[in-house]
């Protein structure tokens, strides 16, 4: 009996000395570089995504990966399916606890300013953060292509981008026939904010047949003085309104009421969601802007 017991204990001990690593394969990962130059490692197949910006939510759905979106923000309201996705707070103040509870493999953010507050916390939970920050329409297309590769939807991304590029080319072909207008893009009136050199909207104005009077101002969305706005003498004013911005930007700033644009009734209100979200619907915004600035040539 003693001999049998010793043999049994010896067998059990040997069995438990089997290396754990031999039975636990390491999951394959891929390396991606985001718009901030950060290299992140992601699984070969991404099944759980959190989006912290409406434009990124729209891109994910456009790429056919909406079913993998497990969380987004209260501003993510398009397409309709996005409304039923679990909310993690708004774009600027997401709940880190809610994000962690959803166990995403990657969190998509639209600017580097969203990173500092929570990247370290997400890193501690092995949740990657991917940043997109396009400054031109071409860079918007590149962001869509990169997200297509990240989500394994390269073919769908290529198809969507090709169609959007074709629409952009038609706009530029039409507006090249007209003289460019001096445009002031009013992000908000009180206080007065506009678009600068680093804003993708500056590129959009150019493609629509305009020249932003603030195109050389440093940064993307600078605060602008009333005196400088009036001195710029814009011939047209673009007023993004409605959509997620509600009625906060429905009237021209007081300093611009005596501008050539206001006097000649060339103030154009365009749905802000079509302009403030650098994604697939940005082409709708481009087409509306071109029709407003140059109705005489934009006829398709």
Secondary structure by P-SEA (a helix, b strand, c coil): caaaaaaaaaaaaaaaaccccccbbbbbbbbbbccccbbbbbcccccbbbbccaaaaaaaaaaccccccccccccccccccccccccccccccccaaaaaaacccbbbbcccccccccaaaaaaacbbbbbbbbccaaaaaaaaaaaaaaacaaaaaaaaaaaaaaaaaaaaaaaccccccbbbbbcccccbbbbccccaaaaaaaaacccccccccccccccccaaaaaaacccbbbbbccccccccccccccccccccccccccccccccccccccccaaaaaaaaaaaaaccccccc
